[in-house]
Amino acid sequence: MRSQATYYGANGWLLEIDGLRVLVDPWLCGSLVFPPGSWFLKGVLPQPFPIPSQLDLLLLTQGLPDHAHPETLKELPKSLPVVGSESAGRVTKRLGFETITQLRPGECKEFKGLKIRATAGAAVPKIENGYLLFWSTGSLYLEPHGVLDPEIESRKVDTLITPTVDLGLPLLGAFITGATVMPDLVNRFHPQTILASTTGGDVEFSGAISHILKAEGITAAPEEIPKTCSLITPQVGKPIPLPKGSN
């Protein structure tokens, strides 16, 4: 059975692995507003996406609205099991989801043969999650801000989902550090495939700070990516086959 990943723009993915359909950090409809309000920062999708059918699991890295998007989550069946960070767990509980597993970095969960290990992710401001996923024919690491947990041992991981640029605000510095972390990710995991995330999907932003968001880095330099590894910039809505490996 082929495993594949479909990108929805921003942080959203549909992972189809080992017969499971796992929705990750979805923003599929409505606008994205960051506190304290739309005057500060607002994102608008170029078009809404239909809610994927026959989902098995909702996997959330963070509780912030660009990862646990309230308007999208309201459209999902509340019987859908959730695995997420502590803040994501609070959001989904408030929205009425029935089965919620909150993981702290280092904790693990097995779901229908899929092994999920939470890793330490971005501090925004509290530490949120990344994830290592292992299944019968492959493995995957994802973290949406370009943060690598120093507690993760060096091991083979087939696919990485990670930003490949640094993004930041003047004076405050970078809050996405994908370009900076890329050499360490490659050396730690020796991936076959890297899928670029976080900044795609043609989202339109407005608000007081939208004009000062800037790219501080560039896509990882070619010499940082081994010739045995494919770096893919995904097209929204187009499935990408995931390589087979070992878990």
Residue pairs with C-beta under 8 A, 6 or more apart in sequence:
1 18
1 19
1 137
2 16
2 241
3 15
3 16
3 17
3 18
3 135
3 137
3 138
3 241
3 242
3 244
4 15
4 16
4 239
4 240
4 241
4 242
5 13
5 14
5 15
5 16
5 159
5 161
5 195
5 234
5 239
5 240
5 242
6 13
6 14
6 16
6 237
6 238
6 239
6 240
7 13
7 195
7 197
7 200
7 201
7 234
7 235
7 236
7 237
7 238
7 240
8 14
8 26
8 27
8 28
8 49
8 201
8 236
8 237
9 27
9 45
9 200
9 201
9 202
9 203
9 236
10 25
10 27
10 32
10 43
10 66
10 198
10 200
10 201
10 203
11 24
11 25
11 27
11 61
11 66
11 67
11 144
11 197
11 198
12 23
12 24
12 25
12 26
12 27
12 28
13 23
13 24
13 25
13 142
13 161
13 197
14 21
14 22
14 23
14 24
14 52
15 21
15 22
15 23
15 24
15 59
15 133
15 140
16 22
16 239
17 114
17 133
17 135
17 138
17 140
17 242
18 113
18 114
18 135
18 136
18 137
20 56
20 57
20 111
20 112
20 113
20 114
20 135
21 52
21 54
21 55
21 56
21 57
22 55
22 56
22 57
22 58
22 59
22 114
23 52
23 55
23 57
23 58
23 59
23 76
24 59
24 60
24 61
24 142
25 59
25 60
25 61
25 62
25 66
25 67
25 68
25 144
26 58
26 69
26 72
26 73
26 76
27 43
27 45
27 66
27 69
27 72
28 45
28 48
28 49
28 50
28 51
28 69
28 72
28 75
29 45
29 48
29 49
29 71
29 72
29 75
30 45
30 48
30 69
30 71
30 72
31 38
31 42
31 43
31 44
31 45
31 71
32 42
32 43
32 44
32 65
32 66
32 69
32 203
33 41
33 42
33 43
33 65
34 40
34 41
34 42
34 64
34 65
34 66
34 207
38 206
38 207
39 207
39 208
40 207
40 208
40 209
41 205
41 206
41 207
41 208
41 209
41 210
42 205
42 206
42 207
42 210
43 66
43 203
43 204
43 205
44 203
44 204
44 205
44 206
45 201
45 203
46 201
46 202
46 203
46 204
49 237
51 72
51 75
51 76
55 76
55 77
55 80
56 80
56 81
56 111
56 112
57 80
57 81
57 82
57 83
57 111
57 114
58 73
58 76
58 80
58 81
58 82
58 83
58 84
58 92
58 97
59 82
59 83
59 84
59 116
59 131
60 67
60 68
60 82
60 83
60 84
60 85
60 88
60 91
60 92
60 129
61 67
61 84
61 85
61 88
61 121
61 128
61 129
61 130
61 131
61 142
61 143
61 144
62 68
62 85
62 87
62 88
62 121
62 122
62 124
62 128
62 129
62 144
63 84
63 85
63 86
63 87
63 88
63 89
63 90
63 91
63 128
64 87
64 124
64 128
67 88
67 128
67 144
68 84
68 87
68 88
68 91
68 92
70 91
70 95
73 91
73 92
73 95
73 97
74 95
78 95
78 96
78 97
78 98
79 98
79 99
80 97
81 99
81 100
81 101
81 111
82 88
82 89
82 92
82 97
82 99
82 100
82 101
83 101
83 103
83 109
83 111
83 116
84 92
84 100
84 101
84 102
84 103
84 129
85 102
85 103
85 118
85 121
85 128
85 129
86 102
86 104
86 126
87 126
87 128
88 102
88 128
88 129
89 100
89 101
89 102
92 100
93 100
101 109
103 109
103 116
103 118
103 129
104 118
105 118
105 119
105 120
105 121
105 127
105 129
105 149
105 151
106 117
106 118
106 119
106 120
106 151
107 117
107 118
108 115
108 116
108 117
108 118
109 115
109 116
110 116
113 135
113 136
114 133
114 134
114 135
115 133
115 134
115 135
115 247
116 131
116 132
116 133
117 131
117 132
117 133
117 134
118 129
118 130
118 131
119 129
119 130
119 131
119 132
119 141
119 143
119 149
119 151
119 152
120 127
120 129
120 130
120 147
120 149
120 150
120 151
121 127
121 128
121 129
121 130
121 143
121 144
121 145
121 147
121 149
122 128
122 143
122 144
122 145
122 147
122 175
124 145
124 175
129 143
130 141
130 142
130 143
130 144
130 147
130 149
131 141
131 142
131 143
132 139
132 140
132 141
132 152
132 157
133 139
133 140
133 141
133 142
134 247
135 247
136 247
137 244
137 245
137 247
138 158
138 159
138 242
138 243
138 244
138 245
138 247
139 156
139 157
139 158
139 159
139 245
139 246
139 247
140 157
140 158
140 159
140 160
140 161
140 242
141 157
141 159
141 160
141 161
141 162
141 185
141 189
141 191
142 160
142 161
142 162
142 197
143 149
143 161
143 162
144 162
144 163
144 176
144 197
144 198
145 163
145 175
145 176
145 177
145 178
145 198
146 162
146 163
146 166
146 176
146 177
146 178
146 179
146 180
146 181
146 182
147 177
147 181
148 181
148 184
148 185
148 188
152 188
154 187
154 188
154 189
155 188
155 189
156 189
156 190
156 245
156 246
157 189
157 190
157 191
158 191
158 192
158 193
158 242
158 243
158 244
158 245
159 191
159 192
159 193
159 194
159 195
159 242
159 243
160 185
160 189
160 191
160 193
160 194
160 195
161 195
161 197
162 178
162 181
162 182
162 185
162 194
162 195
162 196
162 197
163 176
163 177
163 178
163 179
163 196
163 197
163 198
163 199
164 178
164 179
164 182
164 194
164 196
164 219
164 220
164 231
164 233
165 176
165 178
165 179
165 199
165 215
165 216
165 217
165 218
165 219
166 174
166 176
166 177
166 178
166 179
166 180
166 215
166 216
166 217
167 174
167 175
167 176
167 198
167 199
167 213
167 214
167 215
167 216
168 174
168 175
168 176
168 214
168 216
169 175
169 209
169 212
169 213
169 214
170 212
170 214
174 180
174 216
174 217
176 198
176 199
177 217
178 196
178 198
178 217
178 220
179 217
179 218
179 219
179 220
180 217
182 220
182 224
182 225
183 220
183 224
185 191
185 194
186 194
186 224
186 225
186 226
186 229
190 226
191 229
192 228
192 229
192 230
192 243
192 245
193 229
193 230
193 232
193 242
193 243
194 225
194 229
194 230
194 231
194 232
195 232
195 234
195 240
196 219
196 231
196 232
196 233
196 234
197 234
200 233
200 234
200 236
201 236
202 236
205 213
219 231
219 233
220 231
225 231
232 240
234 240
